[in-house]
């Protein structure tokens, strides 16, 4: 490879490596911040996540933490605190009774099931004559807990849409009281409802920490499971998931380096360039007509049929436009038709044709 082409190849490899490194750093920043994950996910490190709580609990001795990406029915039963953070209260009210029973079954196995609702804005107050009769949700019938919301007067300006408030308009009515947290016992476990999961968020733990509420929410269990499945995060089991789970980022970088070396190896030779030789006998210009004819015959006429071919050409040329006696011609034919060394046969034929004829 010429020096100019080698430099161009190295430049392409360097640019490709820089491009891949830039993409890697970009995704690393996005995953570090966690803003690609849903709100109140334990994978988010921004104010709307709960990663601070997850990492803090990991540092407590004799306390284990884990994330769950499987369905509720596949959660391991037993004595653990399972956190369902960021539940949408409007969707939770519409949850069918079968799913409510799954929460109860998990609690009866000894788990402390914590369901913390996402903070919601106030809803506009409707006139009494336009209110529609509502059917009690399944959890209200079974747990005796009613969801209610602080309303906004009809003449008041609308609140900013899309923003997640710190204070939620949701509150509970249970046993004739207005509550923001409720606990119901099921077997050896319990179900805990929080009107807002903001106190467990990164922002609240950084500036408005309520350790009493956090301790009461977690309970006395020594294992805490952060459920991510209800937020839409599931474990696909693909290559990328396994690589992130077992921290194989270094292996991916090594494979990229090997790919670059493979491309470089196939684009240039590790040996020094071979000098071009001109004017040697291997050159086409050094070939004469006889050498070209011999090479052509060698490729197209088998060695055994060489003398027979020569005899046919000699006969078609009328014996080279010369006169030979019938005896010589017959002798040449006999020798040429025999199978033997072509060189020796040619010498014998030449001696016969060179002898003077007595005729």
JOWO-V21594 format. One record per residue. N is the residue number from 1. RES is the residue in one letter. PSI is psi in whole degrees, 0 to 359 (none if undefined). D_CENTER is the distance of its C-alpha to the mean C-alpha in Angstrom with 1 decimal. Layout:
<<N/RES/PSI/D_CENTER> <N/RES/PSI/D_CENTER>>
//
This chain:
<<1/X/139/35.2> <2/X/153/37.2> <3/X/323/36.9> <4/X/318/35.9> <5/X/325/33.0> <6/X/317/31.8> <7/X/322/31.8> <8/X/321/29.9> <9/X/316/27.2> <10/X/320/27.0> <11/X/319/26.8> <12/X/319/23.9> <13/X/318/21.9> <14/X/317/22.9> <15/X/318/22.0> <16/X/319/18.5> <17/X/319/18.0> <18/X/322/19.5> <19/X/315/17.3> <20/X/322/14.0> <21/X/322/15.8> <22/X/317/16.8> <23/X/319/13.5> <24/X/314/12.5> <25/X/323/15.8> <26/X/312/15.6> <27/X/327/12.6> <28/X/320/14.4> <29/X/319/17.5> <30/X/318/16.1> <31/X/328/14.8> <32/X/314/18.1> <33/X/324/20.2> <34/X/10/18.4> <35/X/358/19.8> <36/X/350/16.7> <37/X/161/17.8> <38/X/162/20.9> <39/X/142/24.3> <40/X/25/25.7> <41/X/147/22.4> <42/X/0/22.5> <43/X/351/19.3> <44/X/133/21.1> <45/X/359/23.2> <46/X/179/25.2> <47/X/333/28.6> <48/X/5/27.2> <49/X/180/25.1> <50/X/26/26.4> <51/X/329/24.5> <52/X/318/27.8> <53/X/318/29.3> <54/X/312/26.5> <55/X/326/26.7> <56/X/318/30.5> <57/X/332/30.8> <58/X/332/28.6> <59/X/355/31.4> <60/X/128/34.2> <61/X/147/35.6> <62/X/20/35.6> <63/X/125/33.2> <64/X/144/29.7> <65/X/153/27.0> <66/X/161/23.9> <67/X/143/21.5> <68/X/128/21.4> <69/X/9/18.7> <70/X/166/20.8> <71/X/161/23.6> <72/X/324/27.1> <73/X/340/28.5> <74/X/5/26.1> <75/X/139/27.0> <76/X/130/29.0> <77/X/150/32.6> <78/X/187/34.8> <79/X/96/36.2> <80/X/159/33.4> <81/X/118/33.0> <82/X/121/30.3> <83/X/120/29.5> <84/X/89/28.6> <85/X/140/28.5> <86/X/26/28.5> <87/X/138/29.8> <88/X/117/31.1> <89/X/327/34.9> <90/X/322/35.5> <91/X/327/32.8> <92/X/326/34.0> <93/X/330/37.5> <94/X/6/36.4> <95/X/133/34.7> <96/X/163/36.3> <97/X/329/38.4> <98/X/320/36.2> <99/X/327/33.5> <100/X/321/36.2> <101/X/331/37.4> <102/X/321/34.0> <103/X/318/34.4> <104/X/320/37.9> <105/X/322/36.9> <106/X/320/34.5> <107/X/322/37.3> <108/X/337/39.9> <109/X/356/37.9> <110/X/359/38.6> <111/X/152/35.7> <112/X/104/36.4> <113/X/113/34.3> <114/X/119/34.1> <115/X/104/33.3> <116/X/125/33.3> <117/X/150/33.6> <118/X/136/32.0> <119/X/138/34.9> <120/X/153/36.2> <121/X/165/38.8> <122/X/146/42.2> <123/X/155/42.9> <124/X/137/45.9> <125/X/130/49.0> <126/X/147/50.2> <127/X/154/54.0> <128/X/325/55.5> <129/X/346/56.5> <130/X/357/52.9> <131/X/133/51.2> <132/X/144/50.0> <133/X/134/50.5> <134/X/147/47.3> <135/X/136/46.5> <136/X/132/45.7> <137/X/166/42.1> <138/X/319/41.4> <139/X/329/40.8> <140/X/321/44.1> <141/X/323/46.0> <142/X/327/44.7> <143/X/346/44.5> <144/X/31/47.2> <145/X/128/45.1> <146/X/132/45.4> <147/X/132/43.0> <148/X/159/44.9> <149/X/143/44.1> <150/X/126/46.0> <151/X/163/46.9> <152/X/130/47.5> <153/X/150/50.9> <154/X/327/51.0> <155/X/353/52.5> <156/X/148/50.1> <157/X/148/47.4> <158/X/146/43.9> <159/X/161/41.4> <160/X/124/38.4> <161/X/147/35.7> <162/X/339/32.1> <163/X/139/33.1> <164/X/117/32.6> <165/X/159/36.1> <166/X/319/37.0> <167/X/128/39.8> <168/X/146/39.1> <169/X/355/41.7> <170/X/140/41.0> <171/X/165/43.6> <172/X/149/44.7> <173/X/118/48.1> <174/X/130/49.0> <175/X/37/52.4> <176/X/13/54.1> <177/X/157/52.2> <178/X/121/49.7> <179/X/158/46.8> <180/X/355/43.4> <181/X/139/42.3> <182/X/144/43.3> <183/X/131/42.9> <184/X/132/43.7> <185/X/134/44.2> <186/X/110/43.0> <187/X/233/44.1> <188/X/1/43.1> <189/X/195/40.4> <190/X/158/40.3> <191/X/126/38.6> <192/X/130/38.6> <193/X/128/38.2> <194/X/131/37.8> <195/X/337/38.7> <196/X/136/36.3> <197/X/9/33.3> <198/X/319/34.0> <199/X/343/35.8> <200/X/0/32.6> <201/X/166/30.5> <202/X/319/29.7> <203/X/317/32.4> <204/X/320/35.0> <205/X/335/34.5> <206/X/322/34.8> <207/X/339/38.0> <208/X/54/39.4> <209/X/126/38.8> <210/X/85/40.6> <211/X/330/40.4> <212/X/315/42.9> <213/X/319/40.8> <214/X/316/37.6> <215/X/318/39.5> <216/X/322/41.0> <217/X/316/37.8> <218/X/328/36.1> <219/X/201/39.2> <220/X/1/40.0> <221/X/149/37.1> <222/X/6/35.3> <223/X/131/31.9> <224/X/127/30.0> <225/X/123/27.0> <226/X/113/25.2> <227/X/126/24.1> <228/X/348/20.9> <229/X/322/20.9> <230/X/345/23.9> <231/X/0/22.1> <232/X/7/19.4> <233/X/117/16.7> <234/X/157/15.7> <235/X/113/13.7> <236/X/335/11.4> <237/X/19/11.0> <238/X/183/7.5> <239/X/318/6.0> <240/X/320/4.8> <241/X/316/8.3> <242/X/322/10.0> <243/X/317/9.2> <244/X/327/10.6> <245/X/318/13.3> <246/X/14/14.6> <247/X/58/14.2> <248/X/28/12.5> <249/X/324/12.0> <250/X/324/14.9> <251/X/321/13.5> <252/X/319/10.6> <253/X/321/13.6> <254/X/321/15.7> <255/X/324/13.5> <256/X/320/13.7> <257/X/316/17.4> <258/X/323/17.8> <259/X/318/16.3> <260/X/319/18.8> <261/X/323/21.6> <262/X/317/21.0> <263/X/318/21.4> <264/X/319/24.4> <265/X/321/26.0> <266/X/348/25.9> <267/X/343/27.2> <268/X/158/30.2> <269/X/143/32.5> <270/X/343/33.1> <271/X/155/36.8> <272/X/151/39.3> <273/X/142/39.9> <274/X/130/42.7> <275/X/138/45.9> <276/X/128/47.1> <277/X/128/50.4> <278/X/149/52.9> <279/X/9/56.3> <280/X/175/55.8> <281/X/343/56.8> <282/X/348/53.2> <283/X/148/53.3> <284/X/326/54.1> <285/X/338/56.9> <286/X/352/58.6> <287/X/133/59.0> <288/X/182/62.5> <289/X/321/63.5> <290/X/319/64.7> <291/X/321/61.4> <292/X/320/59.4> <293/X/320/61.8> <294/X/320/61.5> <295/X/321/57.7> <296/X/317/57.8> <297/X/321/60.2> <298/X/327/58.2> <299/X/335/55.1> <300/X/343/56.9> <301/X/122/60.0> <302/X/155/59.8> <303/X/323/62.1> <304/X/330/64.2> <305/X/10/65.0> <306/X/312/65.7> <307/X/325/69.5> <308/X/321/69.7> <309/X/319/67.9> <310/X/321/70.2> <311/X/319/73.2> <312/X/318/72.2> <313/X/323/71.7> <314/X/321/75.1> <315/X/319/76.8> <316/X/337/75.4> <317/X/11/76.7> <318/X/49/80.2> <319/X/38/80.1> <320/X/26/79.2> <321/X/30/82.2> <322/X/160/84.5> <323/X/125/87.2> <324/X/150/86.9> <325/X/160/89.1> <326/X/327/88.1> <327/X/318/88.2> <328/X/317/85.7> <329/X/320/83.4> <330/X/324/83.5> <331/X/319/82.8> <332/X/318/79.7> <333/X/319/78.4> <334/X/315/78.9> <335/X/319/77.1> <336/X/331/74.1> <337/X/348/73.6> <338/X/151/73.3> <339/X/120/70.0> <340/X/194/70.0> <341/X/122/69.0> <342/X/325/68.7> <343/X/314/69.9> <344/X/320/73.0> <345/X/320/73.9> <346/X/321/73.7> <347/X/318/76.1> <348/X/318/78.6> <349/X/319/78.4> <350/X/321/79.0> <351/X/322/82.1> <352/X/316/83.6> <353/X/337/83.2> <354/X/341/84.6> <355/X/144/87.8> <356/X/138/90.9> <357/X/141/92.1> <358/X/347/95.7> <359/X/none/95.9>>
//
